[in-house]
Amino acid sequence: MSYCINPKCSNPENLAISKRCQSCGSRLLLRDRYRVFKGLGLGGFGATFLAQDEGLPGEPSCVIKQLRPSEKTPHILEMARELFKREADTLGKIGNHPQVPRLLDYFEEHKQFYLVQEYISGQTLQQEIKSAGVFNEAGLRQFLREILPLLQYIHDQKVIHRDIKPANLIRRSQDSRLVLIDFGAVKNQVSNAAFNLSAQTALTVYAIGTPGFAPPEQMAMRPVFASDVYALGVTCIYLLTGKSPKDLEYNRTTGDIMWEQGVQISDRLTKVLRTMLEVSVRNRYQSAQEVLKALEVEPYLDSLAQGLLVKPHAGSNDQMYNRLEESNVSVSSTRFDTSGRGVAQVAAAIRARRAKVTDATEARLGGIQQYVLLKKTTTLPSSNSSSQGQKSQVPRRYFDTKSLLAAYLKGRRDFSLYNLSLLNLQGADLSGTNFNSSQLQKTNLQEANLQNSDFGKARLNKANLRDANLSNAYLNHADLEGADLRGVDLSYACLSNTNLQGANLCGANLTGAKISEEQLALAKTNWMTVRPNGKRGLL
């Protein structure tokens, strides 16, 4: 069958031997050698077709992309011609990679522009998921390790793909390797040439990516290399869930995709995907190489764990605590064979491993870990010789979740100097409560009502305060390092001298909050964050 590619043709199907379309009269043999026999799809730039090259022995298959400018004015045609030439040059340069289709030809005919590319036989990842089901963690890791070096190669050529998605990734039949197709170099360059056009013309003539896969800065016509990292992250979520972006829920306050429920992957991989999917560009991985490094450091840390893992022993609580202390000393004093690795890299890996060991140990200890945390803060005497034997003010004992909530319902509002770490207080109403100098490390306070509460000098490291109400709260000298504060209401809160190192304030409401620019510079913010002056945007 011959297929007519005239956009205005009402009946494009013709007999294979036809030279002209029986419906519109257009010539069917492009450039006297390419016979189109099937339409593959329509996009913002035009259309894609499957064709045969009758000018070569065996008439091999090829893909023809037809650029269709929506206007025929000389000005628009000239710009389209310029961008078309740029796309051809770019594809010619990057097409040497084995995971990128080669550019075979390009030409202009009857004010239409054509690119001819190598045909890749195989299934797209979208088709693969629908037929074989979703990926597990091992499959996703293999996918990332295969696609990230390719993405880095493309970025090294100063090209932003701008349309990474499962439908544009084909597993080639002959060798099962992934091939990235549909390079929109024309779309990439539109911002460089659009200064001669109105914004409306530029946006309507050229596509800017696939909604849901494209991050906010790309939709605003300001793509960067990290835009492809975001799209790859959304692709990973599709591979894990089988759901396209339109089927996933979004946090309306932060803009984050809510994908983690029901996904069975490790905490490390979850953290990598979260960073890939950061709505704010500055909080996202800036390159494919950064993502690859985040994945590749894990095997090294796993081997290092054999020498650093602290195992609890039977015995009294005091003995447990002493062994933990001794193991920490041995870790810090041990020398490692770096095997060519830089000292800084080894040190960073050790610190990361120790943090993980601490988390794992606390999880194993269960109720005993509360005692360990308490003892570590109460038994250390002051360094001043005149105060030997005196104890510093620290949490004196702890509540569990049930007893704390019961005490609050009975009217108790003072929980200062208590160890409340690791409690699950999600959605609890604890407004007007005194938590001064308490320990709340890794405590789950998501969506809790903490309005008018006192957290002065409290330790809230890595606490989950997402979407909580902290309006008018007092947080002077509190430690919120690494805390999840996405979507939290901190309006008119006092955050003087609060440690916000690594805290996530994306989508937080800071209207009227007492906080400095220096503090905010240490935290994560995004375009949905409400600044202290009431305006929305990055800080």
Beta strands, then each sheet from edge to edge (+ up, - down):
strand 1: 2-3
strand 2: 13-14
strand 3: 29-30
strand 4: 34-42
strand 5: 46-53
strand 6: 61-67
strand 7: 103-109
strand 8: 112-118
strand 9: 122-124
strand 10: 169-172
strand 11: 178-180
strand 12: 249-250
strand 13: 257-258
sheet 1: 1+ 2-
sheet 2: 3+ 4- 5+ 6- 8+ 7-
sheet 3: 9+ 10- 11+
sheet 4: 12+ 13-
end
